[in-house]
Amino acid sequence: MRKLLLLLIATSMVTPVVSEAQTKKAAPAKRAAQAPTQRRAVAPPNAKQQLSKALQMAQNGQYAAAANNLFTLARKPELAAERPQIKYILGTMLMQLKLYQTAAFQFVDVIRSGNPRYSKPAIEKLAIVADGLGDDTIMNYAISRVDLNSIPASQKDMVYYRLGEIQRRNREYPKAIDMFSRVGANSSYYFQALYNRGLSELESNEVPAAITVFQNMIDARAAAPVTDTNKVQAQLALARAYYQKKDWDAAIEAYSQVPRDTLAWHDAIFEQSWAMLRAARFRSAMSNFQTLHSAYYEDFYMPESLLLRSIVYLYICKYDEMEKVLNLFETTYGPVRAKIGNFIKSTNDNTYYYQELEKAKIIKTTDKSANLHLPYIVLRNIMDQGDVKRAMNYLARLNQEKSRVEGSPTFRASALGQYSLKILANRSKNTKLAIGDMMKVHLLNMRTELHDLYEQAGFIRYEMINGRKETVKKKIAGKDLGEQIDDNVNRKFYIENGFQYYPFQGEFWLDEIGNYHYLGKQSCE
């Protein structure tokens, strides 16, 4: 890339250097006309000569000095014709300094100028810096102007992948699948493209094709470590594909292959519990709930899991336990629902929303004493949402770029340094407002979800009361339940295999999470 940059700068220097050469040819005549005692002061270099000097600095690797000079020259009226060229090279200098956000603004200016020579390479460079920043807005701007037939081979996989992402977000699944399929197997984007291709197949209801894609991805990563991110995500996606296919047993098996030492495991055991309910494997589902509802996961927002547990109790006629779980749901998520409603009513300021999320982020990492207006489980759930995560990562990259500018006192004091800090401040402010807006949407969705879950809890409670009534009726009629369905099941199996059996009262040890076995019996006739 450095060789290409030097070549470009060298070709860019042709015009200024020729002008300088012409000036040198005329110089001897002027000198001959001057008397030695009447030598005039040396005139300052004109704009063309300054540009030639700046390009020479760039060619010699003096990126910071060259960028500062180019930034000044780009504003000179006499260099208006060369402005696209100057801004393009300034952008490449800023890329060398890893000031991607500031570089992006130069490339956007070049693209807007419509210069036939520099617009096309500026689009390619803009796509690269947008990819590095993770800025969807800039990426969309660049990608929408890309001519796929003229992309350099080294950038094609990245552009195909990003185009596929945009089309998938727009629900253009066949187009997205086509773009993801074009990413080469040797590309660093290959497995992400494969994963997104499988998701696009699922979203277009092509379940068998999605299963094939995810299985191929797992096979391709067979030699990778157990906790390899690509392999784990493909395994979880495969389980979800089987669930969508209503192949409960295959889904349960696929969920069980998700490694415990990964963040995806919590989602896997919750979703596996749904598959177990659908497959009528109630005891297995109850075993999962012992893990999900242990104190280890007390910071997790999962109201649906409590209702799912109460439904399983309904199926096995455990009405007392069912009532306890429904009461737990109401005492836990009633205040959560009220606080979300009050918070939404209290303000419409996106900055206030972002600040609340920022406090929760601090709690997650260091300070546990921050005063929150929303429950931490709510804010943690929002921080784990994909759009918020992407925006937070972009914000972190802006902060890193700001640190680079501030790390050099000379560069910071320069006009370009001040310009960079101003750009970064504006982008940070707008990103925080965007995150606040995302948070507001997620809070509204959570409030709606809790409203729906509360209605479902009411129906489940009605079924519980009805079940109890039927049991009492049978007792009054003299129909004793007698022996329960699984009274004869031998539970010595667990003890014989080295497991210890003791009444579970909420305590847990980390190495036991996921190893709980529910030993209760069904109470149905």
C-alpha positions as CSV (number, residue, x, y, z in Angstrom):
1,M,0.0,0.0,0.0
2,R,2.9,2.4,0.8
3,K,4.4,1.8,-2.7
4,L,1.0,2.7,-4.2
5,L,0.8,5.8,-2.1
6,L,4.3,6.9,-3.1
7,L,3.5,6.3,-6.8
8,L,0.3,8.4,-6.5
9,I,2.1,11.2,-4.7
10,A,4.9,11.1,-7.3
11,T,2.4,11.4,-10.2
12,S,0.6,14.1,-8.3
13,M,3.8,16.1,-8.1
14,V,4.2,16.4,-11.9
15,T,2.3,19.6,-12.3
16,P,4.0,21.6,-9.4
17,V,7.4,20.3,-10.2
18,V,7.1,21.4,-13.9
19,S,6.1,24.8,-12.8
20,E,9.1,25.0,-10.5
21,A,11.4,23.8,-13.3
22,Q,10.1,26.6,-15.6
23,T,10.8,29.1,-12.9
24,K,14.4,27.9,-12.5
25,K,15.1,28.3,-16.3
26,A,14.2,32.1,-16.1
27,A,16.3,32.7,-13.0
28,P,19.8,33.3,-14.5
29,A,18.6,36.2,-16.7
30,K,17.1,37.9,-13.6
31,R,20.3,37.4,-11.7
32,A,22.4,38.8,-14.5
33,A,20.4,42.0,-14.5
34,Q,21.0,42.6,-10.8
35,A,24.0,44.4,-9.5
36,P,25.7,42.6,-6.5
37,T,25.1,45.5,-4.2
38,Q,21.4,45.6,-5.1
39,R,20.4,42.0,-4.3
40,R,16.7,41.8,-3.4
41,A,15.1,39.8,-0.5
42,V,14.1,36.2,-1.3
43,A,10.4,36.1,-2.1
44,P,8.3,33.5,-0.1
45,P,7.4,30.4,-2.0
46,N,4.2,30.7,-3.9
47,A,1.2,28.3,-3.4
48,K,2.4,25.9,-6.1
49,Q,5.8,25.7,-4.6
50,Q,4.3,25.1,-1.1
51,L,2.2,22.3,-2.6
52,S,5.3,20.7,-4.2
53,K,7.1,20.9,-0.9
54,A,4.2,19.3,1.0
55,L,4.0,16.4,-1.5
56,Q,7.8,15.9,-1.1
57,M,7.3,15.6,2.6
58,A,4.5,13.0,2.1
59,Q,6.8,11.1,-0.2
60,N,9.5,11.1,2.4
61,G,7.2,9.7,5.1
62,Q,6.8,13.0,7.0
63,Y,3.1,12.4,7.3
64,A,2.2,14.8,10.1
65,A,4.1,17.7,8.6
66,A,2.7,17.0,5.1
67,A,-0.8,16.7,6.4
68,N,-0.6,20.0,8.2
69,N,0.7,21.8,5.1
70,L,-1.9,20.1,2.8
71,F,-4.6,21.1,5.2
72,T,-3.5,24.8,5.0
73,L,-3.1,24.6,1.2
74,A,-6.6,23.1,0.7
75,R,-8.0,26.4,1.8
76,K,-6.1,28.6,-0.6
77,P,-8.3,30.1,-3.3
78,E,-5.5,30.0,-5.9
79,L,-5.3,26.2,-5.5
80,A,-9.1,25.7,-5.9
81,A,-8.4,23.6,-9.1
82,E,-6.0,21.3,-7.2
83,R,-8.3,21.0,-4.1
84,P,-9.6,17.5,-4.9
85,Q,-6.0,16.3,-5.4
86,I,-4.9,18.0,-2.1
87,K,-7.7,16.6,-0.1
88,Y,-7.3,13.1,-1.4
89,I,-3.6,13.0,-0.5
90,L,-4.4,14.7,2.9
91,G,-6.9,11.9,3.5
92,T,-4.2,9.2,2.7
93,M,-1.8,11.0,5.1
94,L,-4.4,11.0,7.9
95,M,-4.9,7.2,7.2
96,Q,-1.2,6.7,7.8
97,L,-1.6,8.6,11.1
98,K,-4.6,6.4,12.0
99,L,-6.9,9.4,12.1
100,Y,-9.6,7.6,10.2
101,Q,-12.6,9.8,11.1
102,T,-10.8,13.0,10.0
103,A,-9.6,11.2,6.9
104,A,-13.2,10.2,6.1
105,F,-14.2,13.8,5.9
106,Q,-11.5,14.6,3.3
107,F,-12.7,11.7,1.1
108,V,-16.3,12.7,1.4
109,D,-15.3,16.2,0.2
110,V,-13.5,14.7,-2.8
111,I,-16.5,12.5,-3.7
112,R,-18.8,15.5,-3.5
113,S,-16.5,17.5,-5.8
114,G,-17.2,15.0,-8.6
115,N,-13.6,15.2,-9.8
116,P,-13.3,12.4,-12.4
117,R,-9.7,11.4,-11.4
118,Y,-10.0,11.4,-7.6
119,S,-13.6,10.5,-6.8
120,K,-13.3,6.8,-7.5
121,P,-10.2,6.2,-5.4
122,A,-11.7,8.4,-2.7
123,I,-14.8,6.1,-2.6
124,E,-12.5,3.1,-2.2
125,K,-10.5,4.8,0.6
126,L,-13.7,5.9,2.3
127,A,-15.0,2.3,2.4
128,I,-11.7,1.2,4.0
129,V,-11.8,3.9,6.8
130,A,-15.6,3.3,7.4
131,D,-14.8,-0.4,7.8
132,G,-12.1,0.4,10.3
133,L,-14.3,2.8,12.2
134,G,-17.4,0.6,12.1
135,D,-19.4,3.6,11.1
136,D,-22.5,2.4,9.3
137,T,-23.5,5.9,8.1
138,I,-20.2,6.5,6.3
139,M,-20.1,2.9,5.0
140,N,-23.6,3.3,3.5
141,Y,-22.5,6.5,1.9
142,A,-19.4,5.0,0.3
143,I,-21.0,1.6,-0.6
144,S,-23.9,3.3,-2.3
145,R,-21.5,4.9,-4.8
146,V,-19.2,1.9,-5.4
147,D,-19.0,0.5,-8.9
148,L,-18.6,-3.3,-8.2
149,N,-16.9,-3.8,-11.6
150,S,-14.1,-1.3,-10.7
151,I,-13.3,-2.4,-7.2
152,P,-9.6,-3.4,-6.7
153,A,-9.3,-7.1,-6.0
154,S,-7.8,-6.5,-2.5
155,Q,-11.0,-4.7,-1.5
156,K,-13.7,-6.8,-3.1
157,D,-14.4,-9.1,-0.2
158,M,-14.8,-6.3,2.2
159,V,-17.2,-4.4,-0.1
160,Y,-19.2,-7.6,-0.9
161,Y,-19.6,-8.3,2.8
162,R,-20.6,-4.8,3.7
163,L,-23.1,-4.6,0.8
164,G,-24.6,-7.9,2.1
165,E,-25.0,-6.4,5.5
166,I,-26.8,-3.4,4.2
167,Q,-29.1,-5.5,2.0
168,R,-29.9,-7.9,4.9
169,R,-30.8,-4.9,7.1
170,N,-33.1,-3.7,4.3
171,R,-34.6,-7.3,4.2
172,E,-33.5,-7.9,0.7
173,Y,-32.5,-11.4,1.6
174,P,-31.8,-12.9,-1.9
175,K,-29.5,-10.0,-2.8
176,A,-27.8,-10.3,0.6
177,I,-27.3,-14.1,0.1
178,D,-25.7,-13.4,-3.3
179,M,-23.3,-10.8,-1.8
180,F,-22.3,-13.0,1.1
181,S,-21.7,-15.9,-1.3
182,R,-19.2,-13.8,-3.3
183,V,-16.8,-13.4,-0.3
184,G,-13.7,-15.6,-0.9
185,A,-12.8,-18.5,1.3
186,N,-9.4,-16.9,2.0
187,S,-10.8,-13.6,3.1
188,S,-10.8,-12.4,6.8
189,Y,-14.5,-11.7,6.2
190,Y,-15.3,-15.2,5.0
191,F,-16.8,-16.7,8.2
192,Q,-18.7,-13.6,9.1
193,A,-20.1,-13.7,5.5
194,L,-21.0,-17.4,5.9
195,Y,-22.7,-16.8,9.2
196,N,-24.8,-13.9,7.8
197,R,-25.6,-15.9,4.7
198,G,-27.1,-18.6,7.0
199,L,-29.1,-16.0,8.9
200,S,-30.4,-14.5,5.6
201,E,-31.5,-18.0,4.5
202,L,-33.3,-18.5,7.9
203,E,-35.0,-15.1,7.6
204,S,-36.2,-16.0,4.1
205,N,-37.5,-19.3,5.5
206,E,-35.0,-21.4,3.6
207,V,-34.3,-23.6,6.7
208,P,-32.6,-26.6,5.0
209,A,-30.2,-24.2,3.2
210,A,-29.5,-22.4,6.5
211,I,-28.8,-25.7,8.3
212,T,-26.3,-26.7,5.5
213,V,-24.5,-23.3,5.8
214,F,-24.2,-23.5,9.6
215,Q,-23.1,-27.1,9.5
216,N,-20.4,-26.4,6.9
217,M,-19.2,-23.5,9.0
218,I,-18.9,-25.7,12.1
219,D,-17.0,-28.4,10.0
220,A,-14.7,-25.7,8.6
221,R,-13.8,-24.6,12.1
222,A,-13.4,-28.1,13.5
223,A,-9.8,-27.6,14.4
224,A,-10.4,-24.3,16.1
225,P,-10.5,-24.0,20.0
226,V,-13.8,-25.0,21.7
227,T,-14.6,-21.4,22.5
228,D,-13.9,-20.1,19.0
229,T,-16.4,-17.3,18.4
230,N,-17.2,-18.3,14.8
231,K,-17.8,-22.0,15.8
232,V,-19.9,-21.1,18.8
233,Q,-22.1,-18.7,16.9
234,A,-22.6,-21.2,14.1
235,Q,-23.5,-23.9,16.7
236,L,-26.1,-21.6,18.3
237,A,-27.5,-20.6,14.9
238,L,-27.7,-24.3,13.9
239,A,-29.8,-25.1,17.0
240,R,-32.1,-22.1,16.2
241,A,-32.5,-23.4,12.6
242,Y,-33.5,-26.9,13.9
243,Y,-35.9,-25.1,16.3
244,Q,-37.4,-23.2,13.4
245,K,-37.8,-26.5,11.6
246,K,-39.6,-27.8,14.7
247,D,-37.1,-30.7,15.0
248,W,-37.1,-30.5,18.8
249,D,-34.7,-33.4,19.4
250,A,-32.1,-32.1,16.9
251,A,-32.4,-28.6,18.4
252,I,-31.9,-29.9,22.0
253,E,-28.8,-31.8,20.9
254,A,-27.4,-28.7,19.0
255,Y,-28.0,-26.4,21.9
256,S,-26.2,-28.8,24.2
257,Q,-23.1,-28.5,22.0
258,V,-22.7,-24.8,22.8
259,P,-19.8,-24.6,25.2
260,R,-20.4,-23.5,28.8
261,D,-17.5,-21.1,28.9
262,T,-19.0,-18.7,26.4
263,L,-21.5,-15.8,26.6
264,A,-23.8,-17.7,24.2
265,W,-24.3,-20.5,26.6
266,H,-26.9,-18.6,28.7
267,D,-29.1,-18.0,25.6
268,A,-28.5,-21.6,24.6
269,I,-29.9,-23.2,27.8
270,F,-32.9,-20.8,27.8
271,E,-33.8,-21.5,24.2
272,Q,-33.1,-25.2,24.8
273,S,-35.7,-25.1,27.6
274,W,-38.3,-24.0,25.1
275,A,-37.4,-27.0,22.8
276,M,-37.6,-29.3,25.8
277,L,-41.1,-28.0,26.6
278,R,-42.2,-28.6,23.0
279,A,-40.7,-32.1,23.2
280,A,-42.5,-32.8,26.5
281,R,-39.1,-33.3,28.3
282,F,-40.3,-31.5,31.4
283,R,-37.7,-32.7,33.9
284,S,-34.9,-31.7,31.6
285,A,-36.4,-28.3,31.2
286,M,-36.7,-27.9,35.0
287,S,-33.1,-28.8,35.4
288,N,-32.2,-25.9,33.1
289,F,-34.3,-23.5,35.2
290,Q,-32.2,-24.4,38.3
291,T,-29.3,-22.9,36.4
292,L,-31.1,-20.0,34.8
293,H,-32.6,-18.8,38.0
294,S,-29.6,-19.3,40.2
295,A,-28.0,-16.3,41.9
296,Y,-25.2,-16.4,39.3
297,Y,-27.6,-14.9,36.7
298,E,-29.4,-12.4,39.0
299,D,-28.1,-9.5,36.9
300,F,-29.8,-10.9,33.8
301,Y,-33.1,-9.6,32.4
302,M,-35.2,-12.7,31.6
303,P,-38.9,-12.4,32.5
304,E,-39.9,-14.9,29.9
305,S,-37.9,-17.6,31.5
306,L,-40.0,-17.3,34.7
307,L,-43.2,-17.7,32.8
308,L,-41.8,-20.6,30.9
309,R,-41.0,-22.3,34.2
310,S,-44.5,-21.7,35.5
311,I,-45.9,-23.3,32.3
312,V,-43.7,-26.4,32.8
313,Y,-45.0,-26.6,36.4
314,L,-48.6,-26.4,35.0
315,Y,-47.9,-29.4,32.7
316,I,-46.7,-31.5,35.7
317,C,-49.4,-30.2,38.0
318,K,-47.1,-28.5,40.5
319,Y,-49.5,-25.7,41.4
320,D,-47.8,-24.6,44.6
321,E,-44.4,-24.2,42.9
322,M,-46.2,-22.6,40.0
323,E,-47.7,-19.9,42.2
324,K,-44.3,-19.2,43.8
325,V,-42.8,-18.6,40.3
326,L,-45.7,-16.4,39.2
327,N,-45.3,-14.4,42.5
328,L,-41.6,-14.1,41.8
329,F,-42.3,-12.8,38.3
330,E,-44.6,-10.1,39.6
331,T,-42.4,-9.0,42.5
332,T,-39.3,-8.9,40.3
333,Y,-40.7,-7.3,37.1
334,G,-43.5,-5.3,38.5
335,P,-41.1,-2.6,39.9
336,V,-39.0,-2.9,36.7
337,R,-42.1,-2.2,34.6
338,A,-43.0,0.8,36.8
339,K,-39.5,2.3,36.7
340,I,-39.2,1.9,32.9
341,G,-42.6,3.7,32.5
342,N,-41.6,6.5,34.9
343,F,-38.2,7.0,33.2
344,I,-39.8,7.3,29.8
345,K,-42.3,9.8,31.1
346,S,-39.7,11.8,32.9
347,T,-37.7,13.0,29.9
348,N,-37.4,12.9,26.1
349,D,-33.7,14.1,26.2
350,N,-31.5,11.6,24.4
351,T,-28.5,12.9,26.3
352,Y,-30.1,11.9,29.6
353,Y,-30.8,8.4,28.2
354,Y,-27.2,8.0,27.1
355,Q,-25.9,9.2,30.5
356,E,-27.9,6.5,32.3
357,L,-26.4,3.9,30.0
358,E,-22.9,5.3,30.6
359,K,-23.4,4.9,34.4
360,A,-24.4,1.3,33.9
361,K,-21.3,0.7,31.8
362,I,-19.2,2.1,34.7
363,I,-21.0,-0.3,37.1
364,K,-20.3,-3.2,34.9
365,T,-16.5,-2.5,34.8
366,T,-15.5,-0.7,38.0
367,D,-17.6,1.5,40.2
368,K,-20.6,-0.3,41.8
369,S,-21.9,2.7,43.6
370,A,-23.3,4.7,40.7
371,N,-26.9,5.9,41.3
372,L,-29.2,4.6,38.6
373,H,-32.7,5.6,37.8
374,L,-33.4,2.3,36.0
375,P,-32.7,-1.2,37.2
376,Y,-29.3,-2.5,36.3
377,I,-30.8,-5.6,34.7
378,V,-32.6,-3.4,32.2
379,L,-29.5,-1.4,31.3
380,R,-27.4,-4.5,31.0
381,N,-29.9,-6.0,28.5
382,I,-29.8,-2.8,26.4
383,M,-26.0,-2.7,26.4
384,D,-26.0,-6.3,24.9
385,Q,-28.3,-5.3,22.0
386,G,-26.5,-5.4,18.6
387,D,-27.1,-1.8,17.5
388,V,-26.1,-0.3,20.9
389,K,-22.9,-2.5,20.9
390,R,-21.9,-1.3,17.4
391,A,-22.5,2.3,18.4
392,M,-20.5,1.9,21.6
393,N,-17.6,0.4,19.7
394,Y,-17.7,3.3,17.2
395,L,-17.6,5.7,20.1
396,A,-14.6,3.9,21.6
397,R,-12.8,4.2,18.3
398,L,-13.5,8.0,18.3
399,N,-12.0,8.2,21.8
400,Q,-8.9,6.3,20.6
401,E,-8.5,8.7,17.7
402,K,-8.9,11.7,20.1
403,S,-6.2,10.2,22.3
404,R,-3.8,10.0,19.3
405,V,-4.4,13.7,18.5
406,E,-3.9,14.8,22.1
407,G,-0.9,12.5,22.5
408,S,1.2,14.8,20.3
409,P,1.2,18.4,21.7
410,T,2.6,19.8,18.5
411,F,0.0,18.2,16.3
412,R,-2.8,19.1,18.7
413,A,-1.8,22.8,18.7
414,S,-1.8,22.8,14.8
415,A,-4.8,24.0,12.8
416,L,-5.3,20.4,11.6
417,G,-5.1,19.1,15.1
418,Q,-7.8,21.6,16.3
419,Y,-9.9,20.7,13.2
420,S,-9.6,17.0,14.1
421,L,-10.7,17.5,17.7
422,K,-13.7,19.5,16.5
423,I,-14.8,16.8,14.1
424,L,-14.3,14.1,16.8
425,A,-16.3,16.1,19.4
426,N,-19.2,16.6,16.9
427,R,-19.2,12.9,15.9
428,S,-19.0,11.8,19.6
429,K,-21.9,14.1,20.5
430,N,-24.1,12.9,17.6
431,T,-23.2,9.2,18.4
432,K,-24.2,9.6,22.0
433,L,-27.5,11.2,20.9
434,A,-28.0,8.2,18.6
435,I,-27.3,5.7,21.4
436,G,-29.8,7.6,23.6
437,D,-32.4,7.2,20.8
438,M,-31.6,3.5,20.5
439,M,-32.0,3.1,24.2
440,K,-35.4,4.9,24.1
441,V,-36.6,2.5,21.5
442,H,-35.4,-0.6,23.4
443,L,-37.1,0.7,26.6
444,L,-40.4,1.2,24.7
445,N,-40.1,-2.4,23.4
446,M,-39.3,-3.7,26.9
447,R,-42.4,-1.9,28.3
448,T,-44.6,-3.4,25.6
449,E,-43.0,-6.8,26.1
450,L,-43.6,-6.7,29.9
451,H,-47.2,-5.6,29.3
452,D,-47.8,-8.6,27.1
453,L,-46.0,-11.0,29.5
454,Y,-48.2,-9.6,32.4
455,E,-51.3,-10.5,30.3
456,Q,-49.9,-14.0,29.8
457,A,-49.1,-14.3,33.5
458,G,-52.8,-13.6,34.1
459,F,-53.8,-16.4,31.8
460,I,-51.3,-18.8,33.3
461,R,-52.6,-18.0,36.8
462,Y,-56.1,-18.7,35.6
463,E,-55.0,-22.1,34.4
464,M,-53.3,-22.7,37.7
465,I,-56.6,-21.9,39.6
466,N,-58.5,-24.1,37.2
467,G,-56.1,-27.0,37.7
468,R,-56.4,-26.7,41.5
469,K,-60.2,-26.7,41.2
470,E,-60.2,-29.9,39.2
471,T,-57.9,-31.5,41.7
472,V,-60.2,-30.6,44.6
473,K,-63.2,-31.8,42.6
474,K,-61.5,-35.2,42.2
475,K,-60.7,-35.4,45.9
476,I,-64.4,-34.6,46.8
477,A,-65.6,-37.2,44.4
478,G,-63.3,-39.7,46.2
479,K,-61.0,-40.1,43.2
480,D,-57.7,-40.2,45.1
481,L,-54.7,-39.5,42.8
482,G,-53.0,-42.6,44.1
483,E,-49.6,-43.5,42.7
484,Q,-48.1,-40.7,40.6
485,I,-46.8,-41.3,37.0
486,D,-43.1,-41.4,37.9
487,D,-43.2,-42.7,41.4
488,N,-41.3,-45.8,40.4
489,V,-38.4,-43.9,38.8
490,N,-35.2,-44.9,40.6
491,R,-33.2,-41.8,41.5
492,K,-30.3,-43.7,43.0
493,F,-28.8,-43.4,39.5
494,Y,-27.5,-40.0,40.3
495,I,-25.9,-41.0,43.6
496,E,-24.4,-44.2,42.0
497,N,-22.7,-42.0,39.4
498,G,-21.0,-39.8,41.9
499,F,-23.6,-37.0,42.0
500,Q,-24.6,-35.6,45.4
501,Y,-28.2,-35.0,46.1
502,Y,-29.3,-32.2,48.4
503,P,-32.2,-29.8,48.6
504,F,-31.6,-26.8,46.4
505,Q,-32.2,-23.5,48.4
506,G,-30.8,-21.0,46.0
507,E,-27.1,-21.5,46.7
508,F,-24.7,-22.2,43.9
509,W,-21.0,-22.9,43.1
510,L,-19.7,-21.7,39.7
511,D,-18.5,-25.2,38.6
512,E,-22.0,-26.6,39.3
513,I,-23.9,-24.2,37.1
514,G,-25.4,-26.3,34.3
515,N,-25.1,-29.6,36.2
516,Y,-28.3,-29.4,38.2
517,H,-30.9,-32.2,37.8
518,Y,-34.5,-31.7,38.8
519,L,-35.6,-34.8,40.8
520,G,-39.2,-33.8,41.4
521,K,-42.2,-35.9,40.4
522,Q,-45.2,-35.2,38.3
523,S,-48.4,-34.7,40.3
524,C,-50.8,-35.2,37.4
525,E,-53.2,-38.1,37.3
